C-alpha cells in the first residue's frame, strides 16, 4: 500500500506532519480530515515532486541544459477553478479560527501558480504594514475582481469574513460548474465540425480532381450528369478560391474582435447572441443566472444595493444585460423599484421580474435572487442536455448528406463508363 507524507493544521493553527498508509491520495486526505486536521501538503513517498533547482550555468550530468520557461507577466493569469479552490481553502482556514495573515502564509507556501503565489506574498506584506484585507486585494485587480474585493470589504466591516468567503467560494464553484457544462457540451460539435471540414477539404482538393481527369479521359467528351457537374465545379471553385476563403475567415474574426472593442459593437454582438436560433435561449439563461447570483450574493453579504448594481453591471459579461442593469441602477437611485426597468429592458423573462417584485415587497430580495439563480442553473443544465441531443443527429445528417452527395455524383458517370465497357 502506498505511503504518504503529509503536513496539516489543527483548529488552533498548529502545524503537524507525519506519514500514513492509504490506498490512494483521496483516501489519505480523508484520513487526515477525520483526525480534525486541515491538509496543506501531501506527497507520496518515493514519488514526491522535487524542488526546482536554481538556474545554474553548468549543464546537468545528463548533458541536457536545464531551462525554466516563464510566461511574460501580462500572459500569466489565475483560472476561475483555481480561484475557487483558493477561496474555499481560505474560508476553511479563517472559519477554523486561524489568523488571516497566517492563513495567507500557509496558502502562499503551497501555491503552485506563480502569479497567485507572488500576489499572496505581496498581500501578506501589505497586511503586515497595516492595510486591510480588502485594500490588499484591491492592489491586484488582475487577480481579484471588484466583486471579490467589495464582498470582502463588506465582510470585514460586518465581522463575517469567513461567511463571505464561503459565499464567494460557492459562487465561483457554481459559476465554474455551469461554464464547464457548457464547454463540455460544445466540445462534441466543434470536434465533429472540424473533422468534417478537414474531410470535405481533402475530398474537394485531392479526390474529386482525380475523378475529373478520369471522366474526361473515359467519357471522351460526353456530357456529365448535372449533380456530377455541380460537384466538380464546386471542387474547382473551392481549390481556386481557397486562399480567399481563408482570408475571408481571418478578416471576419478580426472584424468581430475590433467590434468588441467598441461599446456599440459589443452591444450588437451580444444582441445577436441572445437572439440566435437554438443557442440564444442558453445564452439568455446563463446571463440571467449570472446576474441573479452575483447581485444576490453581494446584497446578502451587506454590499449597498447601488454599489452592488455597479459591480454586477461591470461583471455581467453581456453588454445588453449591462445596459439593462445600468437602467435599473438609475431607477433605484431615483427611489424606484427594480422590477419596472427590468421589464422595460425586454431581456429578462417575466418569471424573473415577478420574483424580483415579490422580493422587493417582502424585503427578501437577496434570497429571491439566489432562488432565481438556482432555478436558472437547473434550466441551463436542461438546455445543455437538450442542445446536445439535438446537435448530434443534426451533425450526423449533415455529414451523411454532404458525403452521400459527393459519392453519388462520382458514381453516376461510372455507371455510364461500365455500360460502355460491357
N, C-alpha and C positions, 0 to 999 in steps of 0.2 A: 504494500500500500504506500502511495507517495507520502512524503513528509514535507511539511510546510513550516517556514519560519514566519512569524507574524509580529507586528507591532500594533498596539491598540491603546485606547484611552478609556479610563473608567469615568463614572459620573462626576468625579471631582476634578477631572482633567489630568490625573496622574498617568504617566506613560508606563506601559508594561510590555514585555516581549517574551517570546517563548517558541517552542517547537511542538507541533502536533501532527498526528497521522489522520488522514482523511481520504475518502475515495476520490475526490476531485476538489477544485478550487471553491466551487459553490458550497460543498459540504463543509469545508474548512471555515468559510465565512459564517455559515450558520452556527457552527460550534462556538465560534468566538462571540457572536451576538447572544447566544444562550447563556453565556457567562456574565452578561450585563456589560460587555465591553463594546466599544466602537472601533472597528478595524480601520487603520490608516495605511497599512502596508502589508502585503502578503506576497511571498515568493516561494516557489518550490525548490527544495534543496537539490542541488545538482543541476538545476535549470534556471537559476536566477539570472537576472539581467546584469551584465557587467556595467560598472560605471564607465562612462565615456572618458578616455584619456584626454588630457590637454594636447593641443596641437604641438607636434614636435617636428623639427627639421629633418630628422633622420627617418628613413623608411623602416617599417617593422620587419621582423625576421623573414616573413613570407615573401618579401620582395615587392609587395604592393604598397603604394603610398596611401596612408590613412588620411582621408579627407572628409570633412563635415560640411555639408551643403546647407546654407542658411538662406531662407527666403528674404527678400527685401522687406523692410518694416511695413510698407504700405500694402503688401500682399498677405501679411500674417493676419489671421482672424481667429475668432473663437466661435465654433458652431453652437447653435441653439441646444443641441443634445448635450454638448459638453457643459454649457452654462447651466442647464437644468440639473445635471449631476452635481456641479459645484454648489449651486444654491441649496439643493437638498442636503448635502453634507454640512454646509454652513448652518442651515436651520437646525439640524440634529445636534451639532456641537453647541450652538448657542442655547437651544432648548434644554440641553443637559446641564446647563449652568457654567459652561466654560467661558471665560472672558473673551470678548470679541477679538482682541489683539492676539491672544494665544490661539484661538481657533483659526485666524488667518495665517498664523505662522505654521500651524500643523498642515493646513491645506496647501500652503505655498511649498512646503518641503516635499510633498508627494506629487505635486502637479507636474505633468509632462508637457503640456502646451507652453511653448516658450513665451508667447505674448501674455497669457494669463499668469504665468509664474512671475514674470517681471512686473506685471501690474499689481499682483498681490504684495510683492516686496515693497513697491513704491507706496501702496496704500498703507501698509504697516508703518512705514516711516512717517507718513502724513498723520496718522492717528497718534503716534508717539509724540509728534510735535504739537499736538493739541487740536487737530481737526476732528470734526465729527465723521461718522462713517459715511453719511450722505455726501459730505463735502469731499471726502477722499474718493468716493465713487464718481462724482461729477468731474473730477480731473481726468477721467479716462472715458470719454464719450465713444471711442471706437469699440470698447468692450461692454460698457454698461449704458443702456439707452435711458431716455428720460423716464420711461415707465419704471424701470428698476430704481433709479435714483429717487424719484418722488415717493414711491411706496416705502422705501427705506427711511426717507425723511419723516414721513407720517408715522411710521412705526417707532422711530426714535422719540418723536415728540409725545406719542401716546404710551410709551413704555411697553410696547408689544412687538418688539423687533422679531422675536422668534416666530410669532404668529404670522407676521407679514412675510417673513422669509418662506414660511410654509406655503402661504398663498402664492407667492411668486414661483416657487418650485412647482406647485401643482399647475399653475397657469402655463409655465413653459413645457411641462411634461405633456399636457393635453394638446397644446399647440403643435408640439413636435409629433405627437401621435397622429393628429389629423394630417399634417404635412406628409408624414411617412406613408400613410394610407393612400393619399392622392398620388404621390410619386410612384408607389408600387403599382397602382392601377394603370399608370401611364407607361410603365416600362414595356409591357407586352405589346401594345400597339406601336410604340416607337421602334422596337426591335423588328417587328414584322414589316413595318413600312420601310425601314432601312434595308432589310433583306430583299423586299420586293423591288425597291428602286435599283439595288445592285443587280438583281437578276434581269430586270427589264432592260437596264443599260447594256448588260452583256449580250442579251438577245438582239437588241437593236443594232449594236455596233459590230458584233462578231458573227453571229449565227445567220441572221437574215440576209446580210450582203452575200454570203456564200451561196445561199439558196437562189438569190437573184442571178448570180452568174450561171448556176446550173440550169435554171429555167431558160435563160437567154440562149444557151447552147443547145438544149434538147428540144425546145419547142419551136426553134427555127423561125422566130418572128411571129408566131401565133399570139393572139391576144390572151391576156391573163384574166381570171375571174375578178370581178370588182373588189371583193374582200381582199384578195391577194394583192391587187394593185394598191389598195389603200394602205395595207401593212407595209409593203415595200417602199411606197412614197413616204410614209411616216418614218421608216428607218433611215431613208436617205436624208430627209429633212432634219431628223434628230442628230445624225452624225455630223452634218454640215454646221448646224447651229449650236452644238454642244457648248463651245466656249461662250457664246452669247447667253445661253440658258444659265450657265454657271455665273456669268457676270450679273445677270438679272437677279439671281438669288442673293448674291452678295450685296447688290445695290438695295434690294428690298430690306435685308437685315440691317444695313447701315441706316437706311431711312427710318426704320422703326426705332433704332437706337437714338437717332437725332430727335425724333418726335418726342421721345420720352424725356428729353432734356428740357422741354417747354411744358408749361402748365396746360396749355390748350391741347398739345399733343397727347399728354398723359390722360387728360380727360376723354379725348376721342378714343384712344386705345382701350381704356378701362370701360368705356361705354359699350364698345364693340364686344369686349369680353362678357359683359353682363347680359348681352342680347344674342350671343352665339347660339345656334341650334345645338342641342344635345349637351354642350358644356356650360352654357350660360347659367342654368339652374344651379350647377355645382359651384360655380364662381360666386353666385349671389349668396348661397347658403354659407359658404366658407367665410365670406366677408361679414355677414350678419353675425355669425358665431364669434368671430374675432372681435367685432365692435362690442357685442354684449358682454363677453367675458372680460375684455380689457376695462371697460367702463365700470362694470360691476365689481371687479377686483379692486380698482382704485378707490371707488366710493366706500366699499366695505373696509378698506384699510385706513380710512379717515382723510383721504385727499379731498380738498374742496371741489365742488362739482364743476365750477368754471375751469379750474386748473386741470381737473380730470378730463374734461372735454377737449381742452387744448392738446393734452398728451395723446388722447385717442385719435384726434384728427391727424397728428403728426405720425402716428404708427398704424394708420388704417390700412396702408398697402394698396389702396384703390382711390384714385382721385375723385371719382363720383361720390363714393361714401364720405371722403374727407370734406367735400364741399357741403354735403348734407349735414355733417356734424358741425361745420362752421356756422350754418344757419341755425342749428339747434343752440349753439353757444350764444349767438346774438340774441335769440329769443329768451333764453334763460337769463341773460344779463339784463334784459328789459323787464324781468319779473314774470315772464310767461312760462307755461309748461313745455315739456319736451315733445309730447305727442303730436301737436299740430304741425310743427316744422318737419318732423319725421314723416308724417303723412304727405305733406306738400312736396317732399323730395321725390316721391314716386319710386323709391328704391327699396324701401322696407316693406315686407309683407304685412297685411292687415293684422295678423295674429300678433306680430311684434308690437305694433302700435297699440293694440288693445291691452297687451300685458304691461307695457310701459305706462299707459294711462292708469291702469289699476294700481300699479306700484306707486305712482305719484299720489294717488288718492289715499292709499293706505299707509304711506310713509315707509314702505318696504321696497323701494326701487332697487337697491343693490341686490337683494335676494331674488327679486323678479328677473333682473338682468342675468344673473347666474343661471336661473332656470331656463331662460330663453337660450343661453349658450349651450346648455346641456341638451336641450331639445334639438337644436340645430346641429350639434355634433352628431347626434344619432341620425339626423336626416342626411348629413354628409356621408356617414358610413353607408346608409342605404343607397344614396345616389352613386357612390363609387362602385358598390356592388352591381347596381343596375347598369352603369356605364360599361363595366367590364363584360357583363353578359350580353350587352348589345354590340359592343365593338368587335368582339371575337367573331361572331358569324358574319358581320359586315365585311371584315377584312378577308375572311375566307372566301366569301362570294366574290369580292373584288379581284382577288388573286385568280380564282377559277375563271372568271370572265376574261381577264386580260390574257392569261396564258392559254386558255382554250381558244380564244380568237386567233392568236398567233399560230397555234398548232393547226387549226382547221384551215387557215389561209394558206399555210405551206403545204398541206396535204391535197388541196383541191387541184393544183396543177400536176401533182404527182400521179393522180388518178388518170389524167389525160395522157401523161407520158407512159404509164404502164399499159394503157389501152393501145397506144401506138406500137409498143414493143410486142404486144400479143399479136 
